[in-house]
Amino acid sequence: MPKKEEEIRILFVYRGISAWINIDLNILKRHFDVRRISLRTYRRNPFIFFKLIKGVLWADLVFSWFAETNAFFVVLFSKIFRKKSVIVAG
């Protein structure tokens, strides 16, 4: 039986918040259980990868804004843990 919208968990990964990213985030939050991870400082914080892994394990789907280096790791972890992923090219 498919999950109800409220039960679907989305990990929302972004680098910096902008009006466009905020619009998508608010739309998703209205319909799904959403957690956010900002990767703005991922180069200075090596522990962000553990946070990403924990988030991907929690989520049913990973939603990443922009196809940059940070999206590579998000999709890699999604594939390893057999989670669906979406990348917004911007």
N, C-alpha and C positions, 0 to 999 in steps of 0.2 A: 504494500500500500504506500503511495507516495506521501511525502511529508507535507504538512500544511505550510503555507507561506511563513507563518510565525515561527515555525520550527526550523526553518532553513537558516543555517549560520554562515555569515559571510565575513571573511577577513578583508578589510578595506585597507590597501597599502598605497601610500602616496609619499611624495617627497616633500612638497610644501603645499599648503592649502591655498586655493584660489577660488574665485567665484564659481568656475565651472566644476571644480572638484567638489566643492561644498554642495552644489546643486545635486550632483549624483549621489553624494553621501546622504543627504536628507531624503531623497527619493527612496533609496534602499532601506534607510532606517524606518520609514513608514510601513514597510511590508515585511522586513526580515530582521533577524537578530544580527546586529552588526558590531564588530569590534574593529578599531582603527589602529594602525601602526604607521607612524611617520618615520621615514627613512632619511630625513634631512641630515642627520649626523652619523649615518652608518659608517662612514670612513674613519671616524674618530672613536667609534664605539664597537669593538669587536663582539660584544655580547648581544648585539642586535640580532645576530644570526640565531642565537638560542631563542630569542623572543619570536622571531619569524617561524622557527620550527614548532614552537609551542602553539602559535597562532594557527599555523597550517593544520596541525593535528586537531585543533578544536573545530576548525571550519569545515563546512561542506563544499564551499566554493571560495576561491581567492580572487579578489577584484583588485587589479593593479592599474594605477594611473601612470601612463607613459612607459614606453618600451626602452628603458635605459638599463644600465648595469644592474640596478637594484631589482628590476623586473626579472632579470635572468635568474637570480637566486630564488625569487618567489616561485617562478614556474618550475625550476629545478626541484625545489622542496615539494611542490604540488605533485609533480610526476612521481617522485620517490614514494610519497605517501598516498598515491592514487586519488588525488583530489582534483576537482575541476578548477580551471583557472581562466580568467578573462583579463585581457590587457587592452586598455584604452590607448590608442595611438596618439590621441590629442588633437 
